[in-house]
Amino acid sequence: MTSPILIAQISDLHIKIPGALAYGKVDTPAALARCIETLNGLSPRPDLVVISGDLADTPTDEEYAHLNALLARLTLPFVVVPGNHDDRTLMRRALAGQSFASATGPLNTLRAVGDVDILAADSSVPGQPHGLLDDDTMSWLDDTLQASDTRPAMLFLHHPPFLTGIGHMDVQNLRNADRLAVLLDRHPRVRLIAAGHVHRATLTTFAGRQATICPAPNHAVALDLDAHWPPAFVIEPPAFHLHVWSAGSGFGTIVTHTVPIGQFDGPHPFFGADGKLL
């Protein structure tokens, strides 16, 4: 029987230079260090980590250099996709070891992990907060997905293709989600669409598939569903997603776990040596 494939997703790192705080409040490098410690300690170990955007905050070469120093502690393979806080040129230069699909333009990536294809699609629009999958990326997605009609696939991007109800974030979502939905209709092997950007664990469906937003290791966008506040963030317990693919009928199944970051008491047994419930 095929072993499950584990894909960890972390998102919205917003790395600053040493000593600087995001929004004057959040030590994002320390948050990433704690996240990496948790990732490195997972058992069973994930097969891959996907970092779904906003790796740097401003961005600058210095921020990406600090990011690289932090990621050097990660003992798992990883792929990246830009977010609206990233710069394609700086990111391509800083993460030269990544296997991007083209030498210029969008930073798209295909990674085969066992029986599953991982597609990381660049939804960033230079200089803008909203997302868009441009013509080059849409063609790359279509061509890449046409290469097989049997291998299940997961699609990662920064901007969600659906609304969350948080108004100031929804105006920044993926602007051509309808075009993506049409493309996905042609490729049923895509079983998961996983985004970032909103810093909150969010679950829904899109184009008939499971769709998620990954929480962040640092700060969360405030859960403001009635526009009560101006755009704001809160310091909530940090977490990431662990997507588990298992073989089965069709393209298999995917279960997404939200994993808290940190060290916690346990595990403790439910049953004693006599087999009785404690």
FENHUVEN-V849447 format. One record per residue. N is the residue number from 1. SS is DSSP state (@ for helix, = for strand, . for the rest). OMEGA is omega in whole degrees, -180 to 180 (none if undefined). Layout:
N,SS,OMEGA
N,SS,OMEGA
This chain:
1,.,180
2,.,179
3,.,175
4,.,176
5,=,-175
6,=,178
7,=,175
8,=,177
9,=,171
10,=,-171
11,.,170
12,.,-178
13,.,177
14,.,-175
15,=,175
16,.,174
17,.,-179
18,.,179
19,.,-179
20,.,180
21,.,175
22,=,-180
23,.,180
24,.,-171
25,.,-165
26,=,175
27,.,-174
28,@,176
29,@,177
30,@,179
31,@,178
32,@,179
33,@,177
34,@,179
35,@,180
36,@,178
37,@,178
38,@,179
39,@,-178
40,@,-178
41,.,-178
42,.,175
43,.,0
44,.,-177
45,.,175
46,.,177
47,.,-176
48,=,170
49,=,173
50,=,177
51,=,-166
52,=,165
53,.,-175
54,.,178
55,.,175
56,=,-176
57,.,-170
58,.,-8
59,.,176
60,.,175
61,@,-178
62,@,177
63,@,179
64,@,176
65,@,177
66,@,176
67,@,-179
68,@,179
69,@,178
70,@,-178
71,@,177
72,.,179
73,.,-179
74,.,-176
75,.,180
76,.,175
77,.,-178
78,=,169
79,=,-175
80,=,172
81,=,-176
82,.,169
83,.,-177
84,.,176
85,.,-177
86,.,175
87,.,-175
88,@,-177
89,@,180
90,@,-177
91,@,179
92,@,-179
93,@,-177
94,@,-177
95,.,-174
96,.,179
97,.,179
98,.,-179
99,.,179
100,.,-173
101,.,180
102,.,-176
103,.,179
104,.,175
105,.,-175
106,.,-179
107,.,179
108,.,-177
109,=,170
110,=,175
111,=,175
112,=,178
113,=,-176
114,.,-178
115,.,-173
116,=,174
117,=,177
118,=,178
119,=,176
120,=,-172
121,.,-177
122,.,178
123,.,-177
124,=,175
125,=,-175
126,.,177
127,.,-177
128,=,179
129,=,-177
130,=,-179
131,=,176
132,.,171
133,.,-174
134,.,-175
135,@,180
136,@,-179
137,@,178
138,@,178
139,@,178
140,@,179
141,@,-178
142,@,-179
143,@,-178
144,@,-179
145,@,178
146,@,-176
147,.,178
148,.,172
149,.,-179
150,.,-177
151,.,174
152,=,-178
153,=,170
154,=,-180
155,=,178
156,=,175
157,.,-177
158,.,-172
159,.,179
160,.,176
161,.,-179
162,.,180
163,.,-180
164,.,-173
165,.,175
166,.,-165
167,@,-175
168,@,173
169,@,-178
170,@,178
171,.,179
172,.,-174
173,.,-178
174,=,-173
175,.,-179
176,.,178
177,@,180
178,@,178
179,@,176
180,@,180
181,@,178
182,@,179
183,@,-178
184,@,177
185,@,180
186,.,-173
187,.,-177
188,.,-178
189,.,174
190,=,-174
191,=,-178
192,=,170
193,=,-173
194,=,-176
195,=,174
196,.,168
197,.,-172
198,.,177
199,.,180
200,.,173
201,.,-175
202,=,-178
203,=,176
204,=,171
205,=,176
206,=,-179
207,.,177
208,.,-179
209,=,171
210,=,179
211,=,-175
212,=,165
213,=,-177
214,.,172
215,.,-175
216,.,178
217,.,-170
218,.,-178
219,.,-178
220,=,169
221,=,-177
222,.,179
223,.,-175
224,.,-175
225,.,179
226,.,178
227,.,-178
228,.,-177
229,.,165
230,.,179
231,.,-173
232,.,176
233,=,177
234,=,177
235,.,180
236,.,177
237,.,-177
238,.,-177
239,=,172
240,=,180
241,=,173
242,=,-179
243,=,-176
244,=,176
245,=,176
246,=,179
247,.,178
248,.,180
249,.,-179
250,.,-178
251,.,178
252,.,-178
253,=,177
254,=,174
255,=,180
256,=,177
257,=,170
258,=,-173
259,=,177
260,=,180
261,.,178
262,.,177
263,.,-175
264,.,-179
265,.,-180
266,.,5
267,.,179
268,.,-178
269,.,172
270,.,-172
271,=,177
272,.,-179
273,.,179
274,.,180
275,.,-179
276,.,179
277,=,-179
278,.,none
